[in-house]
Amino acid sequence: MRFSNVPTLKTLVTAGLFATTLWNLKSFIYHFEMPAKVPTSIAPLTLLVWDWPSHRALNLSGDICADLYSIQGCQLTDDRRLFDRADVVVFHHQELQRGRANFPKQRSVPLQKWVWVTLESPPHTRALAGWKDIFNWVMTYRQDSDIFIPYGELMLHSSTSVDIPDKTGLVSWVISNYHHSQKRAQVYKNLSRHLHVDIFGKASKKPLCETCLLATTSRYKFYLAFENSIHQDYITEKLWRNALLAGTVPVVLGPPRANYEKFIPADSFIHVEDFGSMQELTSFIKSMNASRYRQFFEWKKTHKVKLYEDWRERFCTICTRYHTLPKEKLYPDLENWFRT
């Protein structure tokens, strides 16, 4: 839905209620179809993490996948001495960018599967050239990945009330890396001519402590969930954690509205492209009444935010997909696939 003028309350409420009902149905089907556990009758799988993302090793004592995430038959290890018996080896691209010196020369057994992993968008994923006919599966934020790992999702959850944190401010934005060449910088420059935005984070004069983010953004009615680059399905913690989990309305800049609506209800967010100008967007935000504002939180009656932040959980999910993935698959040109 694209608005050439500022939308009316009646139009948004009517469209929003319909969109929420339709989205709830799609969400139910999605969750119903998701595999929850590995069949217990199948021999346990061994997943080897070749390098931890950012080299931050996590505790793997005990049966992590089963104990923490109820995923049975899945042994997660970072012990390279188990390479010869690993069913799956996981390679995080941030570490591969540093070179191939420590990359294994070949699979220990023909049936061993290699998985390429990244949560970064193409502009922030360097050194992709040359990775050809190496990886069996890919694991990214894109829905067309073999193993889809979103930054977050809305999980079915019934509630009798909708809790909205008390608001003392209008619009906030938390940003760590600000570059004038980014689209979000250009959009903010135009928006700031009409609307005051309280800015926090490393790129501002108001840095936040590690545990202060949610408490800060929750005090504002709206949050600028502006992605650092625009790509299919690239919807990060800026939406899931900084806005939805905090209990504020996200004003998003990222892929088209239709892409967002695959993940969240149409009436739960504002897209900058819904408006013909930043002045129109500002007028809509400033003229918001209490009744219309509450409509943005209708999703809270049926869903709750689930964040995916623990790499152990992300890797354990490979076991839930392993037995349904094509075993003969091989990516002939990883760079071509990821940058297309």
C-alpha positions in Angstrom: 0.0 0.0 0.0 1.5 3.3 -1.0 0.0 6.6 0.1 0.3 9.6 -2.2 -1.1 11.8 0.6 -1.3 11.5 4.4 -3.6 8.5 5.0 -6.9 9.1 6.8 -7.6 7.4 10.1 -10.6 5.5 8.7 -8.5 4.2 5.8 -5.6 3.0 8.0 -7.8 1.4 10.6 -9.9 -0.5 8.1 -6.9 -1.6 6.0 -4.9 -2.4 9.2 -7.6 -4.7 10.7 -8.0 -6.6 7.5 -4.2 -6.9 7.1 -3.7 -8.1 10.6 -6.3 -10.8 10.2 -4.7 -11.9 6.9 -1.2 -11.8 8.4 -2.3 -13.8 11.4 -3.5 -16.6 9.1 -0.3 -16.6 7.1 1.7 -16.6 10.3 -0.2 -19.6 11.7 0.5 -21.6 8.5 4.2 -20.6 8.6 4.6 -21.7 12.2 2.6 -24.9 11.6 4.9 -25.9 8.8 8.2 -25.2 10.6 10.0 -28.4 11.7 10.4 -28.3 15.5 12.7 -31.2 16.2 14.8 -33.8 14.6 13.2 -37.3 14.6 14.6 -39.2 17.6 14.9 -42.4 15.6 17.6 -40.9 13.4 21.2 -41.1 14.5 22.5 -37.8 16.1 24.2 -35.3 13.8 27.5 -33.7 14.6 27.8 -30.1 13.7 31.3 -28.5 13.7 31.6 -24.8 14.1 34.9 -24.1 12.3 35.3 -20.6 13.6 32.9 -18.7 16.0 31.6 -15.4 14.6 34.0 -12.6 15.7 36.0 -15.4 17.4 33.7 -15.2 20.4 33.6 -18.9 21.6 30.4 -19.9 23.4 29.9 -22.5 26.1 29.1 -25.9 24.6 29.1 -28.1 27.7 26.3 -30.6 27.9 23.7 -31.2 25.2 23.3 -27.6 24.2 20.7 -28.0 21.4 18.5 -30.2 23.5 18.9 -28.5 26.8 18.5 -24.9 25.6 16.4 -25.2 22.5 14.6 -28.6 22.7 16.3 -29.7 19.4 17.1 -33.4 19.8 19.8 -35.5 18.0 22.2 -32.6 17.4 25.7 -32.4 18.8 27.2 -28.9 18.4 31.0 -28.7 18.8 33.9 -26.4 17.9 36.6 -29.1 18.4 38.3 -29.4 15.0 39.7 -32.8 16.1 36.2 -34.0 15.3 36.4 -32.8 11.7 36.6 -36.4 10.3 33.3 -37.4 12.0 31.4 -34.2 11.5 28.2 -34.5 9.4 28.1 -30.7 8.9 30.8 -28.1 9.1 29.8 -24.4 9.5 31.9 -21.6 8.1 31.1 -18.0 9.1 32.1 -15.6 6.4 33.5 -12.8 8.6 36.4 -15.2 9.4 36.7 -16.5 5.8 37.4 -12.9 4.7 40.8 -13.1 6.4 42.0 -15.7 4.0 42.0 -19.4 3.4 45.1 -20.4 5.3 43.1 -22.4 7.9 40.3 -23.5 5.6 40.2 -27.4 5.2 41.5 -28.6 1.8 38.7 -31.1 1.3 35.8 -32.8 3.1 36.7 -35.6 5.5 34.1 -37.8 3.9 32.2 -37.4 0.6 28.8 -37.0 2.4 30.0 -34.2 4.7 28.1 -31.0 4.2 29.7 -27.5 4.3 27.5 -24.5 5.2 28.3 -20.9 4.4 26.9 -18.4 7.0 26.5 -14.7 7.1 24.0 -12.2 8.6 25.6 -9.2 6.8 24.2 -7.6 3.6 26.2 -7.8 0.3 28.0 -4.4 0.7 29.4 -5.5 4.1 30.4 -9.0 2.9 33.8 -8.8 1.3 36.1 -11.3 -0.5 33.3 -13.4 -2.0 35.1 -14.1 -5.3 36.5 -17.5 -5.8 34.2 -19.4 -3.5 32.9 -21.7 -6.2 31.7 -25.3 -6.0 32.6 -25.4 -2.3 29.5 -25.0 -0.1 26.5 -27.3 -0.1 24.1 -25.0 1.7 23.9 -21.3 2.6 22.6 -19.9 5.9 21.6 -16.2 5.8 18.8 -13.7 6.6 17.3 -14.3 3.1 14.2 -16.5 2.9 15.5 -18.3 -0.1 18.5 -19.6 1.8 18.7 -23.3 2.6 18.7 -22.5 6.3 16.9 -19.2 6.9 18.1 -17.3 10.1 16.1 -14.1 10.6 17.2 -11.6 13.2 13.8 -12.1 14.8 10.2 -13.1 14.2 6.7 -12.8 15.7 5.7 -16.0 17.5 2.1 -16.9 18.2 1.1 -15.8 21.7 -2.3 -14.9 23.1 -2.7 -11.9 25.4 -5.8 -10.3 26.9 -4.2 -6.9 27.0 -1.9 -4.7 25.0 0.9 -3.1 27.1 2.4 0.0 25.6 5.3 1.6 27.6 4.7 5.2 28.8 5.9 7.8 26.2 7.8 11.0 27.0 9.3 11.6 23.5 8.2 11.5 19.9 11.0 10.0 17.7 14.3 8.4 18.5 17.2 6.8 16.6 20.1 4.7 17.7 23.0 4.6 15.3 26.6 3.3 15.6 28.0 3.9 12.1 26.9 7.0 10.2 28.1 7.6 6.6 26.8 10.5 4.5 26.8 8.2 1.4 24.2 5.9 2.9 20.6 6.2 1.9 19.5 6.4 5.5 21.7 9.4 6.1 20.1 11.2 3.1 16.6 10.3 4.3 17.4 11.5 7.8 18.8 14.8 6.5 15.5 15.5 4.6 13.4 14.3 7.6 15.3 16.4 10.1 14.2 19.6 8.3 10.7 18.9 9.5 11.0 16.7 12.5 13.2 16.6 15.6 14.7 13.3 16.3 16.6 12.4 19.5 19.7 10.5 18.4 21.7 8.0 20.5 24.6 5.6 20.0 28.2 5.7 19.1 27.7 8.0 16.1 26.0 10.6 18.3 26.8 12.7 21.4 24.6 10.5 23.5 26.2 7.0 23.7 24.1 4.3 25.4 25.2 1.7 28.0 24.8 -1.9 26.9 21.6 -2.4 28.9 20.1 1.1 28.3 18.9 0.7 24.7 15.4 -0.8 25.2 14.7 1.4 28.2 15.6 4.4 26.1 13.8 3.7 22.8 10.7 2.5 24.7 10.1 6.0 25.9 9.5 7.3 22.4 6.4 6.8 20.3 8.3 6.1 17.1 11.7 4.7 16.2 13.7 5.1 13.0 14.5 1.5 12.0 16.7 2.5 9.1 18.8 -0.3 7.6 22.4 0.5 6.6 21.7 -0.9 3.1 18.7 -1.9 1.1 18.4 -5.6 0.2 15.8 -8.3 0.0 14.8 -9.7 3.4 17.5 -7.6 5.1 15.5 -6.6 8.2 17.7 -6.5 11.3 17.6 -5.9 15.0 16.8 -2.3 14.3 13.2 -3.4 13.7 12.9 -6.5 15.9 14.8 -5.4 19.1 15.1 -1.6 19.0 11.5 -1.0 18.0 9.0 -3.9 18.3 10.5 -5.5 21.4 10.9 -2.1 23.0 7.2 -1.3 22.4 7.6 1.6 20.0 6.3 2.0 16.4 9.0 1.4 13.8 9.4 3.9 10.9 11.3 1.7 8.5 13.8 2.3 5.7 14.8 -1.0 4.0 13.3 -3.3 1.4 9.8 -2.5 0.0 6.8 -2.6 2.2 5.7 -5.9 0.7 8.9 -7.5 1.9 8.3 -6.3 5.5 4.7 -7.6 5.3 6.0 -11.1 4.9 7.3 -10.8 8.5 5.0 -8.4 10.3 1.5 -7.1 10.0 0.9 -4.2 7.5 -0.5 -2.0 10.3 2.4 -2.5 12.8 4.9 -0.2 11.1 5.3 2.9 8.9 7.4 2.8 5.8 9.1 6.0 4.6 8.0 5.1 1.0 4.3 5.3 2.1 4.6 9.0 1.7 5.4 11.4 -1.1 7.7 13.5 1.0 9.3 13.7 4.4 7.0 16.6 5.1 4.0 14.4 4.6 5.5 11.7 6.9 6.1 14.4 9.6 2.6 15.6 9.3 1.3 12.1 9.8 3.5 11.4 12.8 2.6 14.7 14.5 -1.1 14.4 13.9 -1.3 10.9 15.4 -4.1 10.5 17.9 -4.1 8.0 20.8 -6.7 5.7 19.2 -4.8 5.4 15.9 -1.5 4.9 17.7 -2.8 1.9 19.6 -3.8 0.3 16.3 -0.1 -0.2 15.6 0.1 -2.7 18.5 -2.8 -5.0 17.6 -0.3 -7.7 16.9 0.5 -7.9 20.6 -2.9 -9.6 21.2 -1.8 -12.6 19.2 2.0 -12.6 18.9 5.2 -11.7 20.8 8.7 -10.9 19.6 11.3 -13.7 19.4 14.9 -12.5 18.9 17.6 -14.7 17.5 20.9 -13.5 19.1 22.6 -16.7 20.3 24.7 -18.3 17.6 24.3 -21.7 19.3 20.6 -21.5 18.7 21.1 -20.5 15.1 23.5 -23.4 14.4 21.3 -25.9 16.2 18.5 -25.1 13.8 20.6 -26.7 11.0 19.6 -30.1 12.5 15.9 -29.3 12.1 16.5 -28.8 8.3 19.2 -31.3 7.6 17.0 -34.3 6.6 14.9 -32.2 4.2 17.7 -30.4 2.3 19.1 -31.7 -1.0 22.2 -33.7 -0.4 23.7 -33.3 -3.8 23.5 -29.5 -3.9 26.6 -27.3 -4.5 26.8 -23.6 -5.1 28.7 -23.1 -8.3 29.3 -19.4 -7.6 28.6 -18.1 -4.2 29.3 -14.4 -5.0 26.8 -14.5 -8.0 24.1 -16.0 -5.8 24.5 -13.6 -2.9 24.9 -10.4 -4.9 22.0 -11.1 -7.3 
